[in-house]
Amino acid sequence: MTYTIEVNSPEETEAFAAKLAGLLKAGDLLTLEGGLGAGKTTFTKGLAKGLGIKRMVNSPTFTILKQYSGNLDLNHFDVYRLENSDEDIGFDELFASEAVSVVEWAQFIEDYLPDERLEITIDRLSEESRAIQLHPIGQRFETLCKEIMP
């Protein structure tokens, strides 16, 4: 099942992500899809705030991974540059760590993804509005989606 919520500003995107962060636990994996300018980094900023991270969050496009410390740590991946690559940068260990992981462009590392995860797609509806779709894979994330959706 897919759950969808519409947000009408970057602030609403961040607030929804922060609310979601309150339900996450160490080892959780979220994948994040959406075109350029859809709001993936805005979503991740809100998630980081919800995890108690004080540092500024930006996209790890050129570094592939940025790590942040908070109440729960955050591994923020942008694996776009790994398309057509079989490079493993230690995904198994990172996904099994005591951090929450967010992976942008996860289709490029599909073989390394855990069986249970929350797939999130952000679609741009207008200049300000976005549709955020949550597709839970596994019972834990199905329950989480039922808790967070209005």
N, C-alpha and C positions, 0 to 999 in steps of 0.2 A: 504494500500500500504506500502511496505517496501522500504527504501532507504539504499543503501550500499555505503560505501567509503572504499578504501583500503589505509592503512597507512604502512610505511616501516621502522619506528623507534619509540622508546618511545617518542622522541621529537615531531614527527608528531602526535602521539596520543594526547599528551598534548596540542599541538597547535590547533588541531581540537576541543578538549573539551573546551579550552579557548574561541575559536570563538563561540561555542555554548552558553557558559555562558553569552556572551554579548547580547543574545536574550532572556534570561530567566527573569522571574519576580517573586516576592514574591508569595509563595504558589505553585509554580510549582513542580511537582514530576517526577523524572526520576527513572526508575528501571534499574538495571545493572546486566546482566547475562554473564557468561563465566566461563570456567574451571579455575583451579588453574594455575596461570602464564599467563592468557590471557591478562591481562593489566587493570583490573578493578580499582585497586588502582592508576595506572598511569593515567588513564582517570580522576579519581576523583581529583588527584593533579592538572591536567590541568584546570579542571572546577573551582577548588578553586582559582587558580591564576587569572582566568578570572573574578571571583567574587571579586577580590581585597583582598583575604585572604593571610595574611603574614605568619601565623603559618605553621609548617610542618604538612602535612596530611599523616596519615597512616590508615590502616584498623582497624575498631573497632570490630574485631572478638570476643574479650573476653568481651567487654563492651556493645555490641549491638549498642550503639549510641555515636557518638562524634559530638560536636557542635563547629562551627567555626564562628567568626565574621569577616565581610568584608563589602564591599559596599552593598552586599546582604549577609545575613547570610546563613550558610550551615548546614543542619542536614545530617550526613552521617551514615546510618544504615548498619549493617551487621547482618541479622536476621537468619543466618544459624543455630544458636543454638536454635532457636525457632521452628524448625521442630517438628511436632507432639505435639505442645504445643498450648494452646488456651490463652496464656498470652497476655494481652493487656497492653502495657506500655504507653498508652495515644496517640496512633497513630492519632486519629481524631484531637486532639488539635495540635499535632506536624505538621501534614500535612496541617492544616489550618493556620499555623503561618506565620509570615512575612519572612520566610526563604525558600530557595530552599531545597528540600529533595532529596537525592540519596539513594536508597535502593538496596543493594546487596542481592541476593537470595529471591527476592520478592514473589516467588511462595509460600513461607511458611506463608505469611500473606495476601494472596489473598483477603480474606474477608474484610480486613481493607483498601484496596487501593481505592483511589478516582476513579471515572469513567473516568476522563480525565488524561492522563499521557503520557510520552514518554518512551517506552520500548526500551532499548538499549542492544544489544547482541554483544559481542566481541569474534570473533573466531580467533584462532591462525592458521596462514597459514604457517609460517616458524619461524625460530628463531627470526627474527626482524619484519616480516610482520603480519598485522592483518586486518581482515575485520570487520568493525564496521557497524552494521545494526541498523537502526532507524525505529521503528514501532510506528507511532503516533496513539494515541487513543484520538479522539476529534478534532474538527476543529482548535482550537488554535495550537495544536502540528502539525497538517497537514500543516498549513501555515508556522510554524517555520521550518519544514523540507524542504519545498520548498525554503525558504530563504537561508538556510545554505548549501544546496547541490550544488556542482559545476555544 
